[in-house]
């Protein structure tokens, strides 16, 4: 964290001013790299489009059941910037609405797997060398014995194909990676002098875990979270590509690509633009995440 | 070299993990709401037929007994019958797996050769225009998923340049080679049919590139950064000062320790390729495990899903053991002390 730097006199008195101070310093470091700022702009754009989809999408009614055979399979034009699909729906509008579920999925998956993974990882790391560590980490080993995409695909396959179930599938295959990263951080941090000092002065286990160890894992965890929004979107799209996820007529990026692939290469826009949209999301959150990593790492100025 | 005990221990751990994986996937298959037998037969099947299938699948027994029976069957090489195709899952997998294996194999070659060589050259010429171009493209490569690459490549080669075929495993109308391994490229070579080999190989190129680009870029980036880290070490500087030829320094003393992290990452990525192969195969109309996998997934064919996952689990765990052996060979600390650094 950046609290190590200079502290102005006002910041010593007022904790709010101190937070503001460290935020300012983080922002300064973050904004040094124009790629990070570009990432931030992309992330904000995605969130903006998702939240205000009904107002910004050119044809909001095209996000659901809508059929207009007169204007089907139209190439990109000024009326339809990204063309229309096989039953005449505006692809740009559908992409904007698809961002909603993609982001919702990423948020739900991370909101469950990050606390759970962090908690198990912290515990296993702090109690490393005991049976607690053995149990938690061996269970984790089993979960990460196959790549998350395959585990998520197979779990989603056995459930009913809905958005909710695809979220469950991705969450189940995602948390162990947070356990793993927190575990490796916590098991080395617990040997630091400040943790031993806290133990000697009789601090409670809860205090040590959450106030001494966790804050020192937070920069790695935050970076991973920012990157993971993109990756969860990607895996979610992979699930909906196979047909496991949000069901038509609701838009999902993967489903749109799968539909478009059947029309390749003549009606290329149906598949290409949703694919580019996924690329945009992953790229945005990657640039943003790398920026956060640079801004929060203490060594680099 | 004391690789023997090291490999043995790794093998023991892997068997444990495989057991865990089987329990996990079996549990998920059984605790899922809904009756697998009913789902397989459809909502209109008569009750007694469903009941018979339930008994056949041992669904009426307690969970632990079910697992025991299932494990017994698996130990005898029997993964159960597919609930959709009505054939043994093993037979289905044997039919569809070689095509995917062939594709993933070529992908792995692209990832390893492309990733490492790009990374090494990039590190060798660090901060030159070449390095910058590679870094930019590796970033783009990482963030673009395999199926997006598939769409882009298909567009370029199906629409603009007709160099590579964009559909299927062989040109339409061509009779596939006599089945020996099930992999067309190898079978045709064994049959001495070089024309067939060329045809099958050309059909593999585009899907393999689409699958390889993201992990290859990742490998290039990691290789470059770990090479760059090691380049600044004192031991390397002293080696250069002693007049050891550049080729030896790079090829032997720099490359060996720098390959450890890229190799570990590449193993994970190559295994994940099986997952992304589902999509890429569908886009290129490549009849591999994907078509089968998607079909069984959408039909809730529990036995087949469990079978496919177990096969992929074995592949991945084997891959990991191979990686551990390579890493142990590269890093004497692991080999001699048996410790993960």
Interface residues (C-beta under 8 A of the other chain):
Chain A: X138 X139 X141 X142 X143 X145 X146 X147 X148 X149 X150 X151 X153 X154 X155 X156 X157 X158 X159 X160 X161 X230 X234 X237 X238 X241 X242 X243 X244 X257 X258 X260 X261 X264 X265 X268 X271 X272 X275 X276 X278 X279 X282 X283 X286
Chain B: X16 X17 X18 X20 X21 X23 X24 X25 X28 X29 X32 X33 X34 X139 X140 X142 X143 X144 X145 X147 X148 X151 X152 X154 X155 X158 X159 X166 X268 X271 X272 X274 X275 X276 X278 X279 X282 X283 X293 X294 X296 X297 X298 X300 X302 X305 X306 X308 X309 X312 X313 X316 X317
